[in-house]
Amino acid sequence: MSQVNTQPALILFQGPRDAHNRLLEFLNKLQVDSQKAHIMAFLTGDTEGKRSSRKRQKLMRSMEVYPIATISHQMVGGIIDHTWTLESNLLELESTKPLLERQSRVRAALSDYLSHTQGGKTIELAPVESSEGNPKLPWKKCRFNVVAHSVVSPTGWVRRGITLDELMDLYDIGVIDRKLMKEALGHTSDEYFPREFTQQVPVRALIRCLDIMTRIKRENKLEVPSGFEKASDYKVVTQARFEKDFLDKLKQGRLQKDTGGVSEGDKLQAKNDDATARVDNWNRRVCAHLGCHYQPELHDAALDQFWKLELRWYRSHKGGAIRSFWRYMVSEYGEDWLSQLQSRHRTEKRKRGWDVKVDLIKDYEVGIDAISRALSASFWEWDDGSTVFFWRWTREHRNELRDGLKVWFKQSELPNYWGRQRWPEDQSHREQLREKLSKVVWRRYVSSGFVKSLTSFFAVPKGVGDIRGVYDATKSGLNKAIWAPNFCLPNIASVLHNSDDKTFYGDIDIGEMFLNYFLDPDLRPWAGVDLSGGSASIIPEKEAAKRVILRWNRSLMGVRSSPFNCVRAYLISEEIIKGDCKDKGNPFRWHRVILILPGTKKYDPSRPWLYKWDDVDQAMAAFVLSYVDDLRTGSSKGRQDCERITHVAGSKLNYLGEQDASRKRGEASQEPGAWAGSVIISKEGEGLYVSISQEKWDKVKGIVENYARAIDDGKRRKIAVLVNYKQLEKDTGFLVHVFMTYELLRPYLKGFYLTLNSWRYDRGKDGWKYDRRDWENLAEEFWKDGESWYEFEEETKRGSQGIASATVQVVQRFEDDIGVLRLMFQERTPSLRLIRGFNVARVLYGFGDASGAGFGSSWVSEDMGATGKQAVHYRFGRWGSESDGESSNFRELRNLVDTLTLLGKQGELSGVEIFIFTDNSRRKRRLVKGHRAIKNCMVWLRK
């Protein structure tokens, strides 16, 4: 209830006795010091058997807990007819007896709680049924009829059910608490609002217990923390059960950080597809929250009971997916939907007049499949796979999620492929692939059915000692018949727009993301899979020599449409996860968008140019972004808030039937692992950085060094440098991926592209495309007719080979770029790229231009001088003979480079963000593309 320096001032537990028995065992195993706890009290009101009663008494004696008082709702002016026993580890004193025996002089009646504006069934009042007088209501009864006054009834009396607000009044739940409860459950209607709060002790009875315990604490001369001198200073937590309250706290991330830390190897292992949950890390965090040292031999067994309690609640009819599915079926098909299913087995008799509701049958079959998988799940893993809870999604997407994601394909181009499946020759890879396919089969992601064509699969190495099963629909020709649109994915820049130096980050992995969603039923016959050769271990009842053909019913990764369809489906769920941005109870709330653009008076280089703002916490809004199945959350409000929003996002994923792989979950950190290929680092008070992993850094160094040695060897031997075309293509792709983090290095890929395309008919020795002047010179040289350059180009095109050879000769630009990259990647550890610095001295604005034979530039200086104002400096001049023959673009950029060089020599670039304005829009494009006319200027600028 309250916490001071992690040591509780008062612990008061209420709930059923069996929960207290488990709690006593738990506290006993944790060896909680009762002196540190000051007071432990138990409030019980149910009965138990003799055997459990003796066990409880034994535990109570070991904890020195004894009964001290009997509490009733009537004692505090309520009408709930029940008494509860208050038990504590401190005995009452004489001075506390008046408080124990004190009775409230207020005698409430049921009519005091009933609204007179509610309608109902009009009746003539029968005296015995009236709500007047002083009736007593049984505890835990949540739905019952009452006879009450009503201003809308002709007789003034109605019979109706008690409303949710009236029931909350009976249990003394305040207006603020009930509002928070409704907001937390998404403003559920009163009819379907869960009424588990009736299982707890009424709030006023709890406050009476707190009065008693506070008095005992004071009379025993125990320390009372400042601010908790009276019962009203304590926060009363109105939860139905102790174990649910405790586990809710676990979900909300209200646990202290584990000081032990996790090694980098553990982080990599946790990302493995078959990694087991690090339960010890979660247990360690729980013990840190309770203020005790984690000892696995003492605590693991006890804490395991809490994970089981949460799982039991999830599987229960009241707390799990069963109840929501039942409500959905009732709302869609009425209370008699079960009886309507009786005609299900007569589906084949539709032509005879049977009225079979196809949607009802589909909803039932898919819903039962989803629920059965959920009930088979453990606390850490969806052991039986998953099916999305389509009824919890928005109405316009339910049928598509239930039946299968639509795929666009040409019927005439669908394949007829029946080639036998080839298994890896390596025995270890063969066994690993069998294990992965066994999981797919036993989770029923593939099933029997009519098959018209097959797909294939193969294994590729993944990490150390692991493989990735790749499902291939290209070899069979299926992908050729499928159309799917291109789509964008967020990258590290998307995270940077929402981050600052105070931001903490969390990670969520979506388990089996593609296999979460059904494949289009029309495409399933062409998505067969041949398990022959592995069927002996995958499907034991099948003979190894017999050909086993199944077909995919889920969106396999190798189908062209799967990335688009599955990412699109997740983004629909992301809108549900983010919720209403104006809801104050939503952790992803935001109220306005702030623009801080260069040139404005409010411009702050330490903040993003555009970001969302939360008016409640006066901070940047929290965010969640997805890169396929890898989610990144972030909050600038601290570690605890980041863990809370990570929990909310993961919980909503599970709520929708998508798999939150909690076994891979790490702690919120300002230096999280890689996401979308980049590592982001927030250093409070210093700045925001991005980098790459050590593994990728070493790989880039290896690529650059290999080509550098080949170039050096060619120069020494005075021979042309030839490189493998396919390997160069792979290396270029990897560098493109890495340079998404180091954007300023992109121009140095130009030499790679020029080398890759140097074999084409329209390229010169330097790899650049021929322009019109080049074609005219060639036509003049070979045809003696420069005017016929277009015909010469077409003739050359027809005579070209059309495909690249196995090796290509490197161009000069490639050698230059390798030299620069060798210099850039000479460090042993990855370089940090500064995105936004916190300690920025000033913003510098300047202008530059070059026209004809002249050039000039100007900038604002921070040197106040004698006038006490900012000074405007400038430089101008005329180009010399060294620029003869250079283009205007070269001169434009050279002017800016020389201006920046001068500022650097004067020491005006330290701690400065500089903006240079020009009227040449081509300059930036040529800089990024690495145009040959300005390649020397680029090197000077990078230096």
Secondary structure, 3 states (H helix, E strand, C coil): CCEECCEECCEEEECCHHHHHHHHHHHHHHCCCHHHHCCEEEEECCCCCHHHHHHHHHHHHHCCCEEEEEEECHHHCCCEECEEEEEECCCCCHHHHHHHHCCCCCCCCHHHCCCCCCCCEECCCCHHHCCCCCCCEECCCCCCEEEEECCCCCCCEEEEECCHHHHHHHCCCCHHHHHHHHHHCCCCCCCCCCCHHHHCCCHHHHHHHHHHHHHHHHHCCCCCCCCCCCHHHCCCCCCCCHHHHHHHHHHCCCCCCCCCCCCHHHHHHHCCCCCCCCHHHHHHHHHHHHCCCCCHHHHHHHHHHHHHHHHHHHHCCCCCHHHHHHHHHHHHHCCCHHHHHHHHHHHHHHHHCCCCCHHHHHHHHHHHHHHHHHHCCCCCCCCCCCCCCHHHCCHHHHHHHHHCECCEECHHHCCCCCCCCCCCCCHHHHHHHHHHHHHHHHCCCEECCCCCCEEEEEEEEECCCEEEEEEECCCCCCHHHEECCCCCCCCHHHHHCCCCCCCEEEEEEEECCHHHCEECCCCHHHCEEECCCCHHHHCCCCCCCCCCEEEECECCCCCCCHHHHHHHHHHHHHHHHHCCCCCCCCCCCCCEEEECCCCCCCCCCCCCCEEEEECCCCEECCEEEEECCEEEEEECCCHHHHHHHHHHHHHHHHHCCCEECHHHCCCCECCCCCECCEEEEEECCCEEEEECCHHHHHHHHHHHHHHHHHHHHHHHHCCCCEEEHHHHHHHHHHHHHHCCCCHHHHHHHHHHHHHHCCCCCCECCCCCECCHHHHHHHHHHHCCCHHHHHHHHHHHHHCCCCCCCCEEECCHHHHHHHHHHHHHCCCCCCCCEEEEECCCCEEEEEEEEEECCEEEEEEEECCCCCCCCCEEEEEEEECCHHHCCCCHHHHHHHHHHHHHHHHHHCCCCCCEEEEEECCCCHHHHHHHHCCHHHHHHHHHHHC
